[in-house]
Amino acid sequence: MADITRRLGWRHLRSTPTAHIRHHRDGKLVHDGPGLGFWFRPLTAALSEVPVEDRELAMTFRARTADFQDVSVQATVTYRIGDPALAAARLDFSVDPDTGAWRGAPLEQLGTLLTEAAQQHALDVLARTPLSAALVDGVAAVRDRIAAGLGAEPRLPATGIEVVAVRVMAVRPEAEVERALRTPARERIQQEADRATYERRAVAVERERAIAENELASQIELARREERLVEQRGANARREAEESAAADQVRAQAEAARTVKLAEAEAARSVALARAEAQAAREVGEARAEAQAAWLRVHGDVDVATLHALTGTRLAENLPRIDSVTLSPDVLTGLLARLGGGARG
């Protein structure tokens, strides 16, 4: 919408770059172009504002397929006004010189024109298409048919309208039919999901079985290795016992040989000692005999009194040592009596 301001009976219009302004004064075209700004008198001015930007028109309409099923079509048509002068001549784009607002509803007229044209071509293509094909390929078919139909529509160029693009978002059946159509697909998807679940479970069971078999094989192999280990340990123990017995036998033989050698050496020493002791005894006996013979020879020539003296001396040498003598009165009296008696005699 144009921006119009008031100044002492004059008006100033300022438009946007996407709005084409046509200004007629007294039936003559004074200003013509987008993004204009100018002063004018409201009593003598006729203004038109034609939008020249791309606009999108959303439309939803119902159609019937070849098998008499109702469907709804959601589409969007992008268009623009390529010839503003022609559009302003065919449609009412005039604006109020005081407010800048359109006096009519030109865009609604354009929307009705485009919607009716697009709907006519969509109905034509869907009327010859079964529901299943419309749901599968209907979007592309309807889009192409609408684009071709609008491109060949003679009223659009005559109004200065150019179609930029056509988009069809969906071709949908009624809710009950859609649910009925979804059921087999859902069942098939559910069956595929169940089959995938069963296959996954089967794979899991197979893996668990393989794991169990591997564990059993591992246990069997461990038992076999343990058995070989026990056998090897037994063989090692037997070999160790045999070697220990052989070593004990060798030690026993060595000990016996050493004992025999020690016994022989001891016997030899005993024999030698006995011989030495016998020889010493013989020599001592011979010496004693010689000494006794010499003693006898010496004492054979001595008189009896000398022998008694020698005997007393020898006896005195062998008597124990007497450190002190205690004489009791009885002993002393008896000794004196003996001494006295001997004196008298």
ZINOR-V920046 format. One record per residue. RES is the residue in one letter. SS is DSSP state (helix for helix, strand for strand, loop for the rest). OMEGA is omega in whole degrees, 0 to 359 (NA if undefined). Layout:
RES;SS;OMEGA
RES;SS;OMEGA
This chain:
M;loop;181
A;loop;179
D;strand;183
I;strand;177
T;strand;184
R;strand;175
R;strand;171
L;loop;178
G;loop;176
W;strand;177
R;strand;177
H;strand;180
L;strand;176
R;strand;183
S;loop;178
T;loop;180
P;loop;181
T;loop;179
A;strand;179
H;strand;183
I;strand;172
R;strand;183
H;strand;176
H;strand;175
R;strand;183
D;loop;177
G;loop;179
K;strand;179
L;strand;183
V;strand;180
H;strand;181
D;strand;178
G;strand;178
P;strand;174
G;loop;181
L;loop;173
G;strand;185
F;strand;175
W;strand;178
F;strand;175
R;loop;185
P;loop;184
L;loop;183
T;loop;186
A;strand;171
A;strand;187
L;strand;174
S;strand;178
E;strand;182
V;strand;177
P;strand;182
V;loop;178
E;loop;177
D;loop;180
R;strand;179
E;strand;181
L;strand;178
A;strand;182
M;strand;175
T;strand;180
F;strand;182
R;strand;179
A;strand;180
R;strand;183
T;loop;182
A;loop;177
D;loop;171
F;loop;176
Q;loop;181
D;strand;177
V;strand;176
S;strand;183
V;strand;176
Q;strand;184
A;strand;176
T;strand;179
V;strand;176
T;strand;183
Y;strand;172
R;strand;179
I;strand;182
G;loop;181
D;loop;182
P;helix;181
A;helix;179
L;helix;179
A;helix;180
A;helix;178
A;helix;183
R;helix;182
L;loop;183
D;loop;176
F;loop;182
S;strand;181
V;strand;178
D;loop;181
P;loop;178
D;loop;184
T;loop;183
G;loop;181
A;loop;177
W;strand;177
R;loop;179
G;loop;179
A;loop;184
P;helix;181
L;helix;176
E;helix;177
Q;helix;177
L;helix;179
G;helix;179
T;helix;180
L;helix;181
L;helix;181
T;helix;180
E;helix;180
A;helix;180
A;helix;181
Q;helix;180
Q;helix;181
H;helix;178
A;helix;178
L;helix;181
D;helix;182
V;helix;181
L;helix;180
A;loop;179
R;loop;183
T;loop;175
P;loop;184
L;helix;182
S;helix;179
A;helix;179
A;helix;180
L;helix;182
V;helix;186
D;helix;186
G;helix;183
V;helix;181
A;helix;182
A;helix;180
V;helix;180
R;helix;181
D;helix;181
R;helix;179
I;helix;180
A;helix;180
A;helix;180
G;helix;179
L;helix;177
G;helix;180
A;loop;182
E;loop;183
P;helix;183
R;helix;183
L;helix;176
P;helix;179
A;helix;178
T;helix;180
G;loop;184
I;strand;175
E;strand;177
V;strand;182
V;strand;183
A;strand;176
V;strand;177
R;strand;175
V;strand;184
M;strand;186
A;strand;167
V;strand;190
R;strand;176
P;strand;176
E;loop;186
A;helix;181
E;helix;179
V;helix;179
E;helix;177
R;helix;179
A;helix;178
L;helix;180
R;helix;185
T;helix;179
P;helix;179
A;helix;178
R;helix;178
E;helix;179
R;helix;178
I;helix;178
Q;helix;178
Q;helix;177
E;helix;177
A;helix;178
D;helix;179
R;helix;177
A;helix;178
T;helix;179
Y;helix;179
E;helix;178
R;helix;177
R;helix;179
A;helix;178
V;helix;179
A;helix;179
V;helix;179
E;helix;178
R;helix;178
E;helix;178
R;helix;178
A;helix;178
I;helix;179
A;helix;178
E;helix;178
N;helix;178
E;helix;178
L;helix;178
A;helix;178
S;helix;178
Q;helix;178
I;helix;179
E;helix;177
L;helix;178
A;helix;179
R;helix;178
R;helix;177
E;helix;177
E;helix;178
R;helix;179
L;helix;178
V;helix;178
E;helix;179
Q;helix;177
R;helix;178
G;helix;179
A;helix;177
N;helix;179
A;helix;179
R;helix;179
R;helix;178
E;helix;178
A;helix;179
E;helix;179
E;helix;178
S;helix;178
A;helix;178
A;helix;178
A;helix;177
D;helix;179
Q;helix;179
V;helix;178
R;helix;179
A;helix;178
Q;helix;178
A;helix;179
E;helix;179
A;helix;179
A;helix;180
R;helix;178
T;helix;179
V;helix;179
K;helix;178
L;helix;179
A;helix;179
E;helix;179
A;helix;179
E;helix;179
A;helix;179
A;helix;178
R;helix;179
S;helix;180
V;helix;180
A;helix;179
L;helix;179
A;helix;178
R;helix;179
A;helix;180
E;helix;179
A;helix;179
Q;helix;179
A;helix;180
A;helix;179
R;helix;181
E;helix;179
V;helix;180
G;helix;179
E;helix;179
A;helix;179
R;helix;180
A;helix;178
E;helix;179
A;helix;179
Q;helix;179
A;helix;177
A;helix;181
W;helix;179
L;helix;179
R;helix;180
V;helix;184
H;helix;179
G;helix;182
D;loop;182
V;loop;180
D;loop;186
V;helix;182
A;helix;179
T;helix;179
L;helix;178
H;helix;180
A;helix;178
L;helix;180
T;helix;178
G;helix;179
T;helix;180
R;helix;180
L;helix;178
A;helix;179
E;helix;183
N;helix;178
L;loop;176
P;loop;182
R;loop;180
I;loop;180
D;loop;181
S;loop;181
V;loop;179
T;loop;181
L;loop;176
S;loop;181
P;helix;180
D;helix;180
V;helix;181
L;helix;180
T;helix;180
G;helix;180
L;helix;179
L;helix;181
A;helix;178
R;helix;178
L;helix;181
G;helix;179
G;helix;180
G;helix;179
A;helix;181
R;helix;181
G;loop;NA
